[in-house]
Amino acid sequence: MKMITAIVNKEDSKNVCNELIKAGFSVTRLSTTGGFLMAGNMTLMIGTDDEKVDECIGLISKCCKQRTEVVPSTASYGIGVATAYPLQVTVGGATVFVTNVERFEKL
């Protein structure tokens, strides 16, 4: 048995959860914040059999594509003057961890 922990962009989370549930995976969603943008994420916890890990990761990959967004950024010139300028950043995608589960019980 494996535990898949996937950190996905908040915008991708609904679609990836729907696809995982449709494929028969049980998913627990946790609202999280992280990254240098401090943007909203969803951390998905998925318990599955060893032989279904690749299928699960494939579904996550299919639904969580990286994309470029423009966000405001603030620069300071060290003399008390600050200005805002747009910054292009890559968002989306997924960070996935697969860990062994020694014991699993559904109570």
C-alpha positions as CSV (number, residue, x, y, z in Angstrom):
1,M,0.0,0.0,0.0
2,K,1.2,3.5,-0.8
3,M,0.3,7.0,0.3
4,I,0.4,9.6,-2.5
5,T,0.6,13.2,-1.3
6,A,0.1,15.6,-4.2
7,I,0.3,19.4,-3.9
8,V,-1.7,21.0,-6.7
9,N,-2.7,24.5,-7.7
10,K,-6.1,25.5,-6.2
11,E,-7.5,26.1,-9.7
12,D,-6.6,22.5,-10.8
13,S,-7.8,20.8,-7.7
14,K,-11.5,20.4,-8.6
15,N,-10.8,18.8,-11.9
16,V,-8.1,16.4,-10.6
17,C,-10.3,15.3,-7.7
18,N,-13.2,14.6,-10.0
19,E,-10.9,12.5,-12.3
20,L,-9.4,10.6,-9.4
21,I,-12.8,9.8,-7.9
22,K,-14.2,8.8,-11.3
23,A,-11.3,6.3,-11.6
24,G,-12.1,4.8,-8.1
25,F,-9.5,6.6,-6.0
26,S,-10.4,7.9,-2.5
27,V,-9.1,11.4,-2.0
28,T,-8.8,13.7,1.0
29,R,-8.3,17.4,0.3
30,L,-6.5,19.8,2.5
31,S,-6.4,23.6,1.8
32,T,-2.8,24.7,2.0
33,T,-0.7,27.8,1.2
34,G,2.8,27.8,-0.1
35,G,5.3,28.7,-2.7
36,F,7.0,32.0,-3.1
37,L,3.7,33.6,-4.2
38,M,1.9,32.3,-1.0
39,A,-0.9,31.3,-3.3
40,G,-3.6,28.8,-2.4
41,N,-2.9,25.1,-3.0
42,M,-4.7,21.9,-2.3
43,T,-2.8,19.0,-0.8
44,L,-4.4,15.7,-1.8
45,M,-3.9,12.6,0.2
46,I,-4.6,9.4,-1.7
47,G,-4.1,5.9,-0.3
48,T,-3.8,3.2,-3.0
49,D,-2.4,-0.2,-3.8
50,D,1.1,-0.4,-5.1
51,E,0.1,-1.4,-8.7
52,K,-2.2,1.7,-9.0
53,V,0.4,4.3,-8.2
54,D,1.3,5.0,-11.9
55,E,-2.3,5.3,-12.9
56,C,-3.0,7.8,-10.1
57,I,0.1,9.9,-10.9
58,G,-0.9,9.8,-14.6
59,L,-4.3,11.3,-13.8
60,I,-2.7,14.0,-11.6
61,S,-0.3,14.8,-14.4
62,K,-3.1,15.0,-17.0
63,C,-5.1,17.5,-14.9
64,C,-2.3,19.7,-13.5
65,K,-0.3,21.4,-16.3
66,Q,2.1,24.2,-15.7
67,R,1.2,27.6,-17.1
68,T,2.6,31.2,-17.0
69,E,0.8,34.0,-15.2
70,V,1.7,37.7,-14.8
71,V,1.6,38.9,-11.2
72,P,2.4,42.3,-9.7
73,S,5.7,42.5,-7.9
74,T,7.1,45.3,-5.8
75,A,10.7,46.5,-6.1
76,S,12.4,48.9,-3.7
77,Y,15.3,51.0,-4.8
78,G,16.7,51.4,-1.3
79,I,16.0,55.1,-1.2
80,G,12.4,54.8,0.1
81,V,11.0,54.6,-3.4
82,A,9.0,51.5,-4.3
83,T,7.4,50.7,-7.6
84,A,5.2,47.9,-8.9
85,Y,5.9,46.0,-12.0
86,P,4.6,42.8,-13.5
87,L,6.5,39.6,-13.1
88,Q,6.0,36.5,-15.2
89,V,5.9,33.3,-13.1
90,T,5.2,29.6,-13.7
91,V,2.2,28.2,-11.7
92,G,0.3,24.9,-11.8
93,G,1.7,21.5,-12.1
94,A,1.9,19.2,-9.1
95,T,4.5,18.1,-6.6
96,V,3.9,14.4,-5.8
97,F,5.3,12.3,-3.0
98,V,4.8,8.5,-2.8
99,T,5.5,6.9,0.6
100,N,5.1,3.3,1.9
101,V,2.2,2.6,4.2
102,E,3.1,0.1,6.9
103,R,-0.5,-0.2,8.1
104,F,-3.9,0.9,6.8
105,E,-7.3,0.6,8.5
106,K,-10.6,2.1,7.5
107,L,-12.7,2.5,10.6
